[in-house]
Amino acid sequence: MPTKLRPMNTSKLSFISLIFLFAFFALEVNAQKNNWGGNVEFGYPSLVGRENFGGTSYHPREYFAFGFTYIRAISPKFDFETGLAYSRSRILVRGGGTPAFPHIVEAMDWENMITAPFYLKWNVSSRIFLNGGPNFSWNMGEDTYDPGYGFGIGYQLRLNGNKNLLINPMYQARGVREPAGRGVRHLGLRLVFTTSPSM
């Protein structure tokens, strides 16, 4: 009897395909169009669908993220942005405080994710930009793969000839699947340092 393909395997295949798509863009090397760099984020998280009436409650504390970024110019006004980012969200889990269980028990938990963004960056001016689009995340603790999205506004600071610093406040929903109660929403500040190869 043939083995059925499980939904999780399909999700993993989709995630790997997106990474290969990123690699394809990266190998289309043009020194004037490619920008590589690293990014760090920090801010406030919120969990999706985790509140249980009369049961366990979840209280987000903070998150941080870091990774690498690839930005490719596709026109004078628009860039394509992708990469990989690891995010870690700290959550206070609280239970008890009910007639059946009056003692309150608290513990710390973490949501760990790896996210591949696929964002469009619109250069409104030489300094100001808007960015956003879909992303795809792997929740490392639950071993789930789900889509999400993000959007933000930013300021681009030129450090010297081929190096830039992007200051980018963003809202990002990572690994969101509402009916299943999965995912994390991040509101934070994103700093991206990029450099392009010299000709």
Buried (B, 14 or more C-beta within 10 A) or exposed (E): EEEEEEEEEEBBEEBEEBBEEBEEBBEEEEEEBBBBBBBBBBBEBBBBBBEEEEEEBBEBEEBBBBBEBBBBBEEEEEBBBBBBBBBBBBBEBBBBEEEEEEEEEEEEEEBBBBBBBBBBBEBEEEEEBBBBBBBBBBBBEBEBBBBBBBBBBBEBEEEEEBBBBBEBBBBBBBBBBEEEEBBBBBBBBBBBBBBBEEE
